[in-house]
Amino acid sequence: MSIAKNIKQLMRELNINQKELAKLASLPASTISSALKEGSDPRASTIKNVTIALGVSADMLLFNDEELGKNGDLKVLFREVERFKNEEREQLKSMLRMMIVHNKSKELMREN
């Protein structure tokens, strides 16, 4: 997947348009429009602003799932978690523990 496709996919997931992304990224709308053209090669500063605006790492824009490898999306997300404040990290750990317990409960119910 290309940078343009990755940005478009993230925009769809966040339900934002080009104009909104330009505002969030503090970039001219023309810069975003250029970055969204297939085969574009945006400047590093554009990628930086877009990643910050979308709340993702540059890996999520630059690489496709195959290039990131198995569970690459999770690896990227966990790297981003490292930037969280301690309180936010603890909240996330708690949420993950709850999901793990929930999943294990479902597994046990299926076994019986």
DOTIBA-459696 format. One record per residue (C-alpha): residue number from 0; residue in three letters; x, y, z. Coordinates in nm, 3 decimals, m for minus. Example, Ala and Ser with C-alpha at 12.3 -4.5 7.8 and 13.67 -1.06 7.14 Angstrom:
residues 2
    k    r     east    north       up
    0  Ala    1.230   m0.450    0.780
    1  Ser    1.367   m0.106    0.714
This chain:
residues 112
    k    r     east    north       up
    0  Met    0.000    0.000    0.000
    1  Ser    0.125    0.349   m0.077
    2  Ile    0.158    0.646    0.155
    3  Ala   m0.141    0.806   m0.017
    4  Lys   m0.356    0.495    0.034
    5  Asn   m0.247    0.465    0.398
    6  Ile   m0.337    0.829    0.468
    7  Lys   m0.673    0.788    0.294
    8  Gln   m0.748    0.473    0.496
    9  Leu   m0.668    0.650    0.823
   10  Met   m0.879    0.948    0.720
   11  Arg   m1.173    0.713    0.656
   12  Glu   m1.124    0.548    0.995
   13  Leu   m1.122    0.889    1.164
   14  Asn   m1.403    1.019    0.943
   15  Ile   m1.215    1.334    0.840
   16  Asn   m1.178    1.498    0.500
   17  Gln   m0.878    1.662    0.330
   18  Lys   m0.966    2.009    0.456
   19  Glu   m0.991    1.885    0.814
   20  Leu   m0.662    1.697    0.786
   21  Ala   m0.492    2.006    0.646
   22  Lys   m0.614    2.208    0.944
   23  Leu   m0.512    1.942    1.198
   24  Ala   m0.170    1.907    1.034
   25  Ser   m0.120    2.286    1.001
   26  Leu   m0.053    2.239    0.631
   27  Pro   m0.197    2.402    0.320
   28  Ala   m0.484    2.207    0.163
   29  Ser   m0.277    2.185   m0.157
   30  Thr   m0.002    1.998    0.032
   31  Ile   m0.252    1.740    0.158
   32  Ser   m0.405    1.711   m0.188
   33  Ser   m0.061    1.643   m0.335
   34  Ala    0.021    1.385   m0.066
   35  Leu   m0.303    1.200   m0.144
   36  Lys   m0.217    1.155   m0.512
   37  Glu   m0.114    0.802   m0.600
   38  Gly    0.262    0.779   m0.649
   39  Ser    0.326    1.094   m0.449
   40  Asp    0.645    1.126   m0.248
   41  Pro    0.562    1.371    0.032
   42  Arg    0.837    1.556    0.213
   43  Ala    0.945    1.429    0.555
   44  Ser    0.802    1.742    0.718
   45  Thr    0.463    1.670    0.559
   46  Ile    0.470    1.310    0.682
   47  Lys    0.566    1.431    1.029
   48  Asn    0.276    1.678    1.047
   49  Val    0.028    1.423    0.909
   50  Thr    0.135    1.151    1.155
   51  Ile    0.093    1.392    1.446
   52  Ala   m0.245    1.508    1.316
   53  Leu   m0.369    1.150    1.270
   54  Gly   m0.222    1.031    1.600
   55  Val   m0.022    0.750    1.441
   56  Ser    0.341    0.663    1.388
   57  Ala    0.518    0.722    1.060
   58  Asp    0.536    0.343    1.019
   59  Met    0.160    0.335    0.970
   60  Leu    0.193    0.574    0.677
   61  Leu    0.510    0.437    0.522
   62  Phe    0.459    0.061    0.539
   63  Asn    0.183   m0.178    0.444
   64  Asp    0.075   m0.473    0.657
   65  Glu    0.304   m0.719    0.481
   66  Glu    0.606   m0.494    0.530
   67  Leu    0.526   m0.453    0.900
   68  Gly    0.509   m0.830    0.938
   69  Lys    0.279   m1.044    1.148
   70  Asn    0.100   m0.827    1.403
   71  Gly    0.294   m0.527    1.278
   72  Asp    0.000   m0.301    1.351
   73  Leu    0.009   m0.408    1.715
   74  Lys    0.383   m0.348    1.734
   75  Val    0.335    0.004    1.602
   76  Leu    0.052    0.071    1.847
   77  Phe    0.255   m0.052    2.143
   78  Arg    0.548    0.167    2.040
   79  Glu    0.310    0.462    2.045
   80  Val    0.191    0.364    2.394
   81  Glu    0.544    0.424    2.518
   82  Arg    0.477    0.796    2.466
   83  Phe    0.175    0.788    2.698
   84  Lys    0.191    0.941    3.042
   85  Asn    0.216    0.689    3.326
   86  Glu   m0.152    0.727    3.422
   87  Glu   m0.266    0.666    3.064
   88  Arg   m0.041    0.361    3.036
   89  Glu   m0.190    0.218    3.355
   90  Gln   m0.542    0.273    3.220
   91  Leu   m0.450    0.094    2.899
   92  Lys   m0.296   m0.195    3.093
   93  Ser   m0.617   m0.227    3.292
   94  Met   m0.824   m0.230    2.973
   95  Leu   m0.600   m0.495    2.817
   96  Arg   m0.622   m0.712    3.129
   97  Met   m1.002   m0.690    3.115
   98  Met   m1.002   m0.791    2.747
   99  Ile   m0.768   m1.084    2.819
  100  Val   m0.987   m1.208    3.104
  101  His   m1.296   m1.168    2.883
  102  Asn   m1.132   m1.364    2.601
  103  Lys   m1.016   m1.642    2.835
  104  Ser   m1.369   m1.666    2.979
  105  Lys   m1.510   m1.710    2.629
  106  Glu   m1.253   m1.981    2.557
  107  Leu   m1.345   m2.166    2.876
  108  Met   m1.715   m2.146    2.795
  109  Arg   m1.654   m2.297    2.450
  110  Glu   m1.454   m2.585    2.603
  111  Asn   m1.737   m2.684    2.835
